[in-house]
Amino acid sequence: MNNNETSLVGKRVKDMHGATLGHVVGTITDIDGTVQTVGVDRGFAGLEQIPHNQLVVQPDTVIYIPRWRLDSQKLLREKELALRRIKALVAILQENDDMKEDAEVIHDKYKEKLASLDALQEQIKAKLEFRLAELDTQLKSIKTLIFDAKVQNKSNEITDDAFESVKSHTMRLLEQLTREHDEITGIQRRITDLSMRVTDAIESQEDLQDSAVSYLDNGFAPEEKLPEVPTPSHTAEDADSLPPPPTQPVPLVAHVAEPASPDSMTGEAQSSWLSRMESQ
């Protein structure tokens, strides 16, 4: 038995709100001597092996940290870091559009990380909901116990001192469970708020990347197109009023009539022609 084991055995185990869970009765260690789990005598619940990383060892007691709290704190811490880096990425793109390609590589890396965190977030939310249901059941049971004790006191079945004793013990337990209930609901609000902030940051970063891409793609001014010559449009009525096309091809050069020769003239026409020629 090493020093770590002897320093734990016999110590009282409490939760974060001071409620006693049991006593340490032993540990399970790895081959190198590091403590892996701590055995806690939970009384009626029996022996429970608790991972060593869920315990905070103090001089007189050992504080138990529930798994949902460790996981939720890790989730919030990593998502807040991712949010700060996404905002830094947006600022870099605003200062220098030439780093678009580098930003896309980092953006894909962040998307993969956030996808894994989203899967972890769903598991944590399920654990928180389950724990809240347990707390609600316990709170209802405690309130029922207090009310029943009050009825017994009013019916003179128990004395006033007995009722005050029941009330003092149950109220302390009620306060502990209420604090844990409030802590869980607070963590749920933080997770929801942080998820919305991360979504907004991703959308703004993607919008900025899209604007940078469109700016780079349109770096040169487009050529101005000259207005096209309007083509006349003929209606059906105009088509009916147009003359029909010629059936024979029209000659390109007009035929010029040659003067008639004297031999081809009649007698009267010939004598008239000779008279005009002689007079000239």
C-alpha positions in Angstrom: 0.0 0.0 0.0 1.6 3.3 -1.1 1.4 6.7 0.4 -1.4 7.9 -1.8 -3.6 5.0 -0.8 -2.9 5.4 3.0 -3.6 9.1 2.8 -7.1 8.5 1.4 -8.3 5.5 3.3 -10.7 6.4 6.1 -11.4 9.9 5.0 -15.0 11.1 4.7 -16.3 11.7 1.2 -18.6 14.7 0.7 -20.2 16.3 -2.3 -19.6 19.9 -3.4 -22.5 21.1 -1.2 -21.3 19.4 2.0 -23.5 16.3 2.0 -21.7 13.2 3.3 -21.5 10.3 0.7 -19.5 7.8 2.7 -15.9 6.8 3.6 -12.9 5.7 1.6 -12.1 2.1 2.2 -9.4 1.5 -0.5 -8.0 2.3 -3.9 -7.2 0.6 -7.2 -3.8 1.6 -8.7 -2.1 1.2 -12.0 1.1 -0.7 -12.5 3.1 2.6 -12.0 1.4 3.2 -8.6 -1.0 6.0 -9.7 -4.5 5.8 -8.2 -7.1 5.0 -10.8 -10.3 4.6 -8.7 -11.2 5.1 -5.1 -13.6 2.7 -3.3 -16.2 4.5 -1.2 -18.5 2.8 1.3 -21.9 4.3 0.5 -23.7 2.5 3.3 -27.0 1.1 2.0 -25.9 1.8 -1.6 -22.8 -0.5 -1.1 -19.3 0.0 -2.4 -18.8 2.5 -5.3 -15.7 2.9 -7.3 -15.2 6.6 -8.1 -12.5 7.7 -10.7 -9.7 9.5 -8.9 -10.0 12.5 -11.2 -13.4 13.2 -9.8 -12.1 13.6 -6.3 -10.4 16.6 -4.6 -8.3 15.4 -1.7 -8.3 17.8 1.3 -6.6 17.3 4.7 -9.7 16.0 6.4 -12.2 15.1 3.7 -12.4 14.1 0.0 -14.7 16.2 -2.2 -16.6 14.4 -4.9 -17.1 16.2 -8.2 -19.8 14.7 -10.4 -19.0 13.8 -14.0 -21.6 16.1 -15.5 -19.9 19.0 -13.9 -16.4 18.1 -15.2 -17.7 17.5 -18.7 -19.8 20.6 -18.8 -16.9 22.8 -17.6 -14.7 21.2 -20.2 -17.3 21.9 -22.9 -17.8 25.5 -21.9 -14.0 26.1 -21.8 -13.3 24.6 -25.2 -16.3 26.3 -26.9 -15.3 29.7 -25.4 -11.8 29.2 -26.8 -13.2 28.2 -30.2 -15.4 31.4 -30.1 -12.4 33.6 -29.4 -10.4 32.0 -32.2 -13.3 32.4 -34.7 -13.5 36.1 -33.8 -9.8 36.4 -34.3 -10.1 34.7 -37.7 -12.8 37.2 -38.7 -10.6 40.1 -37.7 -7.7 38.8 -39.7 -9.9 38.4 -42.8 -11.2 42.0 -42.4 -7.6 43.3 -42.3 -6.3 41.1 -45.2 -8.4 39.5 -47.9 -5.3 37.8 -49.4 -5.3 35.3 -46.5 -8.6 33.8 -47.7 -7.1 30.4 -48.6 -5.3 30.1 -45.2 -8.5 31.1 -43.4 -10.4 28.3 -45.2 -8.0 25.6 -44.0 -8.3 26.9 -40.4 -12.1 27.3 -40.8 -12.4 23.6 -41.7 -10.4 22.6 -38.7 -12.6 24.6 -36.4 -15.7 23.1 -38.0 -14.5 19.6 -37.3 -13.7 20.5 -33.7 -17.1 22.2 -33.2 -18.8 19.1 -34.6 -17.1 16.9 -32.0 -18.1 19.4 -29.3 -21.7 19.4 -30.5 -21.8 15.6 -30.1 -20.4 15.9 -26.6 -22.8 18.7 -25.8 -25.8 16.5 -26.6 -24.5 13.8 -24.3 -23.9 16.4 -21.5 -27.4 17.9 -22.0 -28.9 14.4 -21.6 -26.9 13.9 -18.4 -28.1 17.3 -17.0 -31.7 16.6 -17.8 -31.4 13.2 -16.1 -29.9 14.7 -13.0 -32.5 17.4 -12.9 -35.2 14.8 -13.0 -33.5 13.0 -10.1 -33.3 16.3 -8.1 -36.9 17.1 -8.8 -38.0 13.7 -7.4 -35.9 14.1 -4.3 -37.1 17.7 -3.7 -40.7 16.5 -4.0 -40.0 13.7 -1.6 -38.4 16.0 1.0 -41.2 18.5 0.8 -43.7 15.7 1.3 -41.8 14.6 4.3 -41.8 18.1 5.9 -45.5 18.5 5.2 -46.4 15.2 6.7 -44.3 16.0 9.8 -46.2 19.2 10.2 -49.5 17.4 9.9 -48.3 14.9 12.6 -47.3 17.9 14.8 -50.7 19.5 14.4 -52.5 16.3 15.2 -50.4 16.0 18.4 -48.7 12.8 17.1 -45.2 14.3 17.5 -44.0 17.1 19.7 -42.9 20.5 18.6 -39.2 19.6 19.3 -39.5 16.5 17.1 -41.0 18.5 14.3 -38.3 21.1 14.5 -35.6 18.4 14.4 -37.2 16.9 11.3 -37.5 20.3 9.8 -33.8 21.3 10.5 -32.4 18.1 9.0 -34.6 18.1 5.9 -34.2 21.9 5.3 -30.4 21.5 5.2 -30.8 18.7 2.6 -33.4 20.7 0.7 -30.9 23.7 0.5 -28.2 21.4 -0.8 -30.4 19.9 -3.5 -31.7 23.3 -4.5 -28.2 24.7 -4.9 -27.3 21.8 -7.2 -30.5 22.3 -9.1 -29.8 26.0 -9.6 -26.2 25.2 -10.7 -27.4 22.8 -13.4 -30.0 25.2 -14.8 -27.3 27.9 -14.8 -24.9 25.6 -16.8 -27.7 24.8 -19.3 -28.3 28.5 -19.9 -24.6 29.1 -20.4 -24.4 26.2 -22.9 -27.3 27.5 -24.9 -26.0 31.1 -24.9 -22.5 30.0 -25.9 -23.9 27.9 -28.7 -25.8 30.8 -30.1 -22.8 33.0 -30.0 -20.6 30.4 -31.7 -23.3 30.0 -34.5 -23.4 33.8 -35.0 -19.6 34.0 -35.2 -19.5 31.2 -37.8 -22.2 32.8 -39.9 -20.4 36.2 -39.8 -17.1 34.5 -40.7 -18.7 32.6 -43.6 -20.3 35.8 -44.9 -17.0 37.6 -44.8 -15.4 34.8 -46.7 -18.1 34.9 -49.3 -17.7 38.6 -49.8 -13.9 38.2 -50.1 -14.4 35.5 -52.7 -16.8 37.6 -54.7 -14.4 40.6 -54.5 -11.5 38.6 -55.8 -13.5 36.9 -58.6 -14.6 40.4 -59.8 -11.3 42.1 -59.5 -11.5 43.4 -63.1 -14.2 45.6 -64.4 -16.5 43.8 -66.8 -16.5 45.0 -70.5 -19.2 47.4 -71.4 -21.5 46.0 -74.1 -22.5 48.4 -76.9 -26.2 48.7 -77.3 -27.5 46.4 -80.0 -29.1 47.7 -83.1 -32.9 47.3 -82.7 -34.4 44.9 -85.3 -37.7 45.9 -86.7 -40.5 43.7 -85.7 -43.2 43.1 -88.2 -46.7 42.3 -87.1 -49.0 40.0 -89.0 -50.8 43.1 -90.5 -47.6 44.5 -91.9 -46.7 41.2 -93.4 -50.1 41.1 -95.3 -49.5 44.7 -96.7 -46.1 43.9 -98.2 -46.0 43.2 -101.9 -45.4 39.6 -102.9 -41.9 38.6 -104.0 -41.4 38.5 -107.8 -41.8 35.1 -109.5 -39.0 35.8 -112.0 -35.6 37.1 -111.0 -35.2 40.9 -111.5 -32.2 41.8 -113.7 -29.7 43.9 -112.0 -29.0 46.1 -115.1 -32.0 47.7 -116.9 -32.4 46.9 -120.6 -31.8 50.0 -122.8 -33.7 50.1 -126.1 -31.5 50.5 -129.2 -32.6 53.0 -132.0 -34.5 51.4 -134.8 -32.7 50.9 -138.2 -34.2 52.5 -141.4 -34.6 49.1 -142.9 -37.0 48.1 -140.3 -39.3 51.1 -140.7 -42.5 51.3 -142.8 -42.7 53.5 -145.9 -44.4 56.4 -144.3 -42.1 56.3 -141.4 -39.1 56.0 -143.6 -40.0 59.1 -145.8 -40.6 61.1 -142.6 -37.2 60.0 -141.2 -35.4 61.0 -144.5 -37.1 64.4 -144.5 -35.8 65.1 -141.0 -32.3 64.0 -141.9 -32.2 66.2 -145.0 -33.4 69.2 -143.2 -30.6 68.7 -140.7 
